[in-house]
Amino acid sequence: MSYESKLKNKEIDDLFKAILLLETEEECYRFFEDICTIKELQAIAQRFQVARLLDQKKTYNEIEEITKASTATISRVNRCLLYGADGYQLILKRLKEREQNQG
């Protein structure tokens, strides 16, 4: 079954195609440092860290202490994990599989 985003448009398609061309962590740093502000990149990284911690069944208080994220941000990420497009779930599953294969 194919996923059809409500956000889909040519500009976003072009952005995602560009991101898919990145091959190394260094290339990611170079591209994202150019395309995002420091605050935007930190906010995205924080949300991803929150998602990982929620997936590990950490409490909101533990996550707030570890990440310094607001409870509103934690709640928003949790809603995405439960009712979103499954993007977090997809990546978290792949990361776990990679860790198991490397371990």
C-alpha positions in Angstrom: 0.0 0.0 0.0 1.4 3.4 -1.0 1.4 6.4 1.3 0.0 9.6 -0.1 1.0 12.7 2.0 -1.3 15.6 2.5 1.8 17.8 2.1 2.9 16.4 -1.2 4.0 19.0 -3.8 6.8 19.4 -6.3 9.0 21.5 -4.0 8.9 19.0 -1.2 9.4 16.1 -3.7 12.5 17.9 -4.9 13.8 18.4 -1.4 13.3 14.8 -0.5 15.0 13.6 -3.7 18.0 15.8 -2.8 18.1 14.4 0.7 18.1 10.8 -0.7 21.2 11.7 -2.7 23.2 12.3 0.5 25.6 9.4 1.1 27.6 10.2 4.3 27.1 11.7 7.7 29.5 14.5 6.6 27.3 15.2 3.5 24.3 15.4 5.8 26.0 17.9 8.1 27.0 20.0 5.1 23.6 20.0 3.5 21.5 20.5 6.7 23.8 23.2 8.0 23.2 25.1 4.8 19.4 24.5 4.5 18.4 24.8 8.2 19.1 27.3 10.9 21.0 26.0 13.9 17.7 26.2 16.0 15.7 24.3 13.3 18.3 21.5 13.2 18.5 21.4 17.0 14.7 21.2 17.2 14.5 18.4 14.7 17.2 16.5 16.5 15.5 17.0 19.8 12.2 15.7 18.5 13.9 12.6 17.1 15.7 12.1 20.5 12.3 12.4 22.2 10.8 9.8 19.8 13.6 7.4 20.6 13.1 7.8 24.4 9.3 7.4 24.1 10.0 4.2 22.1 12.1 3.1 25.0 9.1 3.7 27.3 10.8 6.6 29.2 8.4 8.8 31.2 7.7 12.4 30.2 9.6 13.6 33.3 12.7 11.4 32.3 12.5 12.7 28.7 12.1 16.3 29.8 15.2 15.9 32.1 17.3 14.2 29.4 16.4 16.4 26.4 15.2 19.6 27.9 12.2 19.4 25.6 8.9 20.9 26.8 6.0 18.6 27.7 4.2 20.1 24.8 6.9 18.9 22.4 7.0 15.5 24.1 3.2 15.2 23.8 3.3 16.3 20.1 6.0 13.6 19.3 4.0 11.0 21.2 0.9 11.9 19.2 2.9 11.4 16.0 4.2 8.0 17.3 0.6 6.9 18.0 -1.4 8.5 15.3 1.0 9.9 12.7 2.2 8.8 9.3 4.5 6.1 10.9 7.7 7.9 9.8 9.2 7.7 13.3 8.2 4.1 13.6 9.8 3.2 10.3 13.1 4.8 11.2 13.1 3.5 14.8 12.5 0.0 13.5 15.4 0.3 11.0 17.7 1.6 13.7 16.9 -1.3 16.0 17.5 -3.8 13.2 20.8 -2.2 12.3 21.9 -2.3 16.0 20.9 -6.0 16.2 22.8 -6.8 13.1 25.9 -4.9 14.2 25.8 -6.2 17.8 
